[in-house]
Amino acid sequence: MPGLFGIVTRTPRPLDRERATSTLDAMANRLAHVGGETVERRLDLARGVAVARIGMPGLQPVPWPHAQEPAPLLVDGVLLPHGAQPETVVRQLDDRSDPLDLGPLDSLKGFYASMWIGPGEKRPVVLAADRRASRPLVWALTDDLLVFAPEVKALLALPGIDRSFDPAAVGIFMASGFVLAHQTLFRGVQRIEGGTALVLADNEPTIEKIWTYRCHTDGDPYEQLEEELAATLRRVVERNYDDPSSDIVFLSGGRDSRVILGKASEIAHAREGQVRTVTWGADPGSDDSDVAVAQRLAAHTGSEHRFFPRQLDDYARHATTLTWILDGLSDIGAFHGWEWVIMQELVKTGAKRVLRGDQVFSRGRNMSSPEFAILRMCIRSASQPAGLDSAFRAEHRGATQAASDAELARLAAAYTGREANNVGDEVYIRHRLQGYLNTAVYFKTLILDHRNPLLDEDVLDLHERISVADRHDQKLFRAAAGRAFPELWNLPFAATHNLESFGALLATNTPVRDHVARQLDDTTSPVWDLLDRQALRARLDAMQSTPGRRKLRDLAFTRFKVTTRDLVAKIPRLDTKIRNTYLRRLNRPHEMLLRAVVLKQVADLYQASDASMASFESYLAS
């Protein structure tokens, strides 16, 4: 939740009503995480289709047709008015001469997932994600059905789905903290990437591209693009910022949210209102931290600002809850569990919509090869980080490393001959954004309308026209944003974050260490057939230190790393060589331990139990 879910017969044939309704009920039960969700159903039993959507009232702005009306195109999410409307898309799909031409679906603009049910006896079915996969879609096959939902646990309401771990996905998860955009942790379940459609026709599904993000070495003239991008940044925020009393800007001390704040402030002031801004962190931090700089930005614009401290109270419950909601697709739950509490607190204040920025433009630093570009997007295999091999039992170590190596080799091969900096930007949008950052957003969408306007289709289209040189270190973006919002751009940018030091939290007597220790001391989990429990427990024991010494060491290391990074960046060839080795071999013990716990809980909930809501609640209680 929220999203589309349902079942479709693999060949057009009637679907039993009792089977269809009971399956939808079971899936909806596994997708209801908040309470008070509404479920809308569409049954076309004669053609073998049973589909529904679930979400909080007020967060489903695209109306569904009444039951007696035809509904060849169903949409869940937000459609923005500058795109095509569903009825137009249906006409275009019906009039196609090429049955594989799914381009009309990309003319929908917004944050959504869609399902098109084609006409005629063959009844092709198309499940499609928007360019960013804003609303997740996972799918699996049984003997006679295609089953789909926003979450893996909903699919497991049906028997016959292979829930054994995929060694390639597990290897990438343990090394990277997330899986690739098309993966889940399970052999029998796949995800639909952004700009991609699953087409079911003639019994077997195929994957077809609707839109592909492509960057280019050369681009349009800089001066033309700077002016155009400045105007575009204003326009896309205006599309998504509606009501100053209930819309909130998630504010940091960086660049993206500053752009959103600038336009939101103009809109609010024009309506004699006040922008609401929010930031959070483990502590207020130093004067150059995200929290401190965000407070200065809010004060400069006259915003109503609130800081939420991230806490460790009931850490185990919150971390486990987010791991469950996210199906363990990333380690977000282990590191950001308290944000689930913050979102619920925001709802109590009357918040309905939030706007945030994720890094959209080039990450800077020259890429030396496609392989290095993938590595720079924090995507690694199980054979790369130093010492990660000790996390796996000997009998599974080689297979996990080989499978994840092969997966990354296939990814790199898809970019053979491409300019490496272009590869970095494309892989960021395709896998880093969809595989990791989307999971940080998904649980927030359960209770809030959550949007990143800087990922609007207009921005993505324009970005494809920017040259490598103008994308480097966000050169064009910084110039355009400074042109659009000069007052905010002249204020200092944050140099440090305000997040917890999880290394220190695991090395000292904290709720985080207690949670990890209890999980590693549980000998009953099926995950210990794959992971080496004793080696992981020894790694935790080796981390112990006094709180003051550990905190001082982490602070000194952070400052040293920032200073060294800035110095080395001035020598591109040396910078690339050092970062290539560093990123490939880097293994932070706290990341390995927390990811192992995530994997253990997924095994406990999805393999040792039936993955139902009741089993999750029982697991929490224990």
C-alpha positions, 0 to 999 in steps of 0.5 A, spaced: 500 500 500 498 504 496 498 501 489 495 496 484 494 489 486 490 483 483 490 477 479 490 475 471 489 468 468 495 467 464 490 465 458 484 469 457 478 464 460 473 465 466 475 467 473 471 464 479 468 469 483 469 466 490 477 465 488 477 472 485 474 476 491 478 471 497 484 472 493 483 480 493 481 480 500 487 476 502 492 481 498 489 487 501 489 485 508 497 484 507 497 491 504 493 495 510 499 498 514 496 504 517 488 502 518 482 506 515 485 504 508 480 504 502 480 498 497 476 499 490 475 493 486 474 492 478 472 485 476 472 482 469 471 475 471 469 473 464 476 475 461 480 473 467 481 479 471 481 481 478 484 488 480 484 493 485 487 498 489 488 500 496 490 507 499 488 512 504 482 516 503 484 523 499 490 520 497 487 517 490 486 523 486 485 519 480 478 517 480 476 509 478 470 508 473 464 505 476 463 498 476 458 498 470 463 502 466 468 500 461 475 501 464 480 499 459 486 503 463 486 503 470 491 508 474 493 509 481 497 515 483 497 522 481 496 524 474 498 532 473 494 536 468 500 537 463 500 530 461 495 526 457 488 523 460 487 516 460 481 516 455 486 519 450 491 514 452 486 508 451 484 511 444 492 511 442 493 504 444 487 501 440 489 505 434 496 502 434 499 499 428 504 496 432 502 492 438 509 493 441 508 500 441 507 502 448 509 509 447 502 512 449 503 510 456 509 515 457 504 521 455 501 520 462 505 525 467 505 524 474 507 519 479 503 513 478 502 505 476 497 503 470 494 497 468 491 497 461 486 491 459 486 490 451 480 489 447 478 482 443 479 475 445 486 475 446 486 480 452 493 483 452 494 486 459 499 491 460 502 493 467 506 499 467 510 504 471 512 511 470 519 513 469 521 513 476 517 507 478 514 512 483 508 506 485 512 500 485 509 494 482 512 487 483 509 480 480 510 473 480 507 467 476 503 461 478 501 455 474 495 459 471 495 466 474 499 472 473 499 476 480 501 483 482 502 488 487 506 494 490 509 489 495 512 482 495 508 480 501 501 481 498 503 476 492 505 470 497 497 470 499 497 465 493 501 458 493 506 456 489 510 462 488 518 461 489 520 465 496 527 462 496 532 467 496 535 469 489 543 469 490 545 475 486 540 479 489 542 477 496 549 478 494 548 485 491 544 487 497 549 485 502 554 489 499 550 495 497 544 496 502 539 495 496 537 491 490 537 493 483 531 496 480 528 489 477 530 485 483 527 483 489 530 478 494 526 472 492 527 468 486 520 467 484 518 475 484 520 481 480 519 488 480 517 492 474 522 498 472 521 505 471 519 506 464 518 499 463 511 495 462 510 487 463 506 485 457 502 478 458 499 475 452 499 468 449 501 465 456 508 468 457 509 475 460 515 479 456 518 486 459 518 492 454 521 499 454 516 505 454 521 510 456 529 510 456 533 515 460 539 517 455 544 522 456 549 525 451 556 527 451 554 533 447 548 538 448 544 544 447 548 551 448 549 552 455 546 559 455 540 557 452 539 551 457 541 555 463 535 560 462 530 554 460 532 550 466 531 556 471 524 556 468 523 549 468 525 548 476 520 554 477 514 550 473 515 543 476 515 546 483 508 550 482 505 544 479 506 540 485 505 545 491 498 547 492 496 549 499 501 552 504 497 550 510 497 543 508 503 542 504 510 541 507 517 542 504 522 537 507 528 541 507 536 540 508 542 544 507 543 542 500 541 544 493 535 540 491 530 542 497 533 549 496 530 550 489 523 547 492 523 552 498 524 558 493 518 557 489 514 554 494 515 561 498 513 565 492 507 561 492 505 562 499 507 569 500 503 571 494 497 567 497 498 571 504 500 564 507 507 561 510 511 555 507 511 549 512 518 546 512 521 540 516 527 537 517 530 532 522 536 529 525 540 525 530 542 532 534 542 539 532 549 538 529 554 544 528 553 550 524 555 547 517 550 541 518 544 540 514 539 542 520 543 548 522 543 550 515 536 548 514 534 553 520 537 559 517 534 557 510 527 557 513 528 563 517 530 567 511 524 565 507 519 566 513 517 559 513 514 555 519 519 551 521 520 544 525 525 540 527 524 533 529 529 529 533 531 522 530 530 517 536 532 510 538 526 509 543 523 502 541 528 502 535 527 494 534 520 495 533 521 501 528 526 498 524 523 491 524 516 495 521 520 498 516 523 492 514 517 488 513 513 494 509 519 494 504 520 487 504 527 488 505 529 491 499 533 496 502 537 497 509 532 503 510 529 500 515 535 499 519 537 506 519 531 510 518 526 507 522 524 513 526 522 517 520 516 512 520 514 516 527 515 523 524 511 521 518 505 520 523 507 526 527 506 530 521 499 527 519 497 530 526 499 537 524 494 537 518 500 535 513 497 532 507 502 533 502 510 533 502 515 535 497 522 533 497 528 533 493 533 527 491 539 528 487 537 529 480 543 532 476 550 529 475 554 526 482 560 530 479 567 526 479 569 523 472 568 516 471 573 512 468 569 506 465 562 503 466 564 499 471 567 504 475 560 508 474 556 503 477 561 502 483 560 510 484 552 509 484 554 504 490 552 498 487 557 492 488 557 485 488 558 480 494 566 479 492 568 486 492 567 489 499 573 487 504 571 482 509 564 481 506 565 474 505 566 472 512 558 473 513 556 467 508 557 460 510 563 457 506 558 452 502 554 458 499 559 464 499 562 462 492 555 461 489 553 468 492 559 472 489 559 468 482 551 470 482 552 477 484 558 478 480 554 476 473 549 480 475 553 486 475 557 484 469 550 484 465 549 491 467 556 493 465 555 490 458 549 493 457 553 500 457 559 497 453 562 503 449 558 508 452 561 514 455 562 513 462 559 519 465 553 518 461 553 511 464 553 514 471 547 518 470 543 513 467 545 508 472 543 513 478 536 514 475 535 507 473 538 503 479 540 508 485 534 512 485 529 506 484 532 501 488 534 505 494 531 512 494 524 509 492 524 505 498 526 511 503 520 514 500 515 508 499 513 508 507 512 515 507 506 515 501 502 510 506 500 516 509 502 522 505 501 525 498 509 524 497 512 528 491 519 530 488 518 535 483 525 535 481 524 528 477 518 531 473 518 529 466 520 536 464 526 536 468 528 529 465 527 530 458 531 537 459 537 533 462 538 529 456 539 535 452 545 537 457 552 535 455 557 531 460 561 538 461 555 542 463 552 536 467 559 535 471 559 537 478 552 540 477 555 546 473 548 547 469 543 546 475 547 550 480 547 556 475 540 555 473 538 554 480 542 560 482 539 564 477 532 562 479 533 563 486 539 568 487 537 570 495 537 562 497 543 560 493 548 565 496 546 562 503 551 557 505 550 550 503 551 544 509 558 541 509 556 535 514 549 531 515 546 530 522 545 522 522 547 517 527 553 514 527 551 507 527 558 504 528 558 508 535 551 505 536 553 498 535 560 499 539 556 501 545 550 499 550 545 502 545 538 499 543 541 498 536 546 494 539 541 490 543 537 489 537 543 486 533 545 482 539 538 479 540 537 477 533 544 474 532 543 470 538 537 467 535 539 460 533 532 458 530 532 462 523 533 459 517 537 465 514 543 461 518 543 456 513 546 462 508 549 467 513 555 465 518 552 467 525 558 466 529 562 470 524 557 475 525 557 475 532 564 475 533 564 481 528 559 485 533 563 483 539 570 486 536 566 493 535 566 494 543 569 500 545 567 506 550 562 511 548 567 517 548 572 514 544 568 511 539 564 518 538 571 522 537 574 517 533 568 517 528 568 525 528 575 525 526 575 520 521 569 524 518 573 530 518 579 527 515 575 524 509 572 530 507 578 534 507 582 529 504 576 528 499 576 535 497 584 535 496 584 529 492 579 531 487 583 537 484 587 531 481 582 527 477 586 521 475 589 520 482 582 521 485 579 516 480 584 511 482 583 512 489 576 512 489 575 506 485 580 502 490 576 505 496 569 504 493 570 497 491 574 494 497 570 499 503 566 494 508 563 498 514 562 493 519 556 496 522 553 496 515 554 488 514 551 487 521 545 491 520 544 488 513 545 481 515 539 483 521 534 485 515 536 479 511 534 474 517 528 478 519 526 477 511 527 470 512 523 469 518 517 472 516 517 470 509 520 463 509 519 461 516 512 463 516 506 465 511 508 472 511 501 474 513 500 480 517 498 476 523 505 472 523 508 479 523 504 482 529 506 475 532 513 476 530 513 483 533 510 481 540 516 476 540 
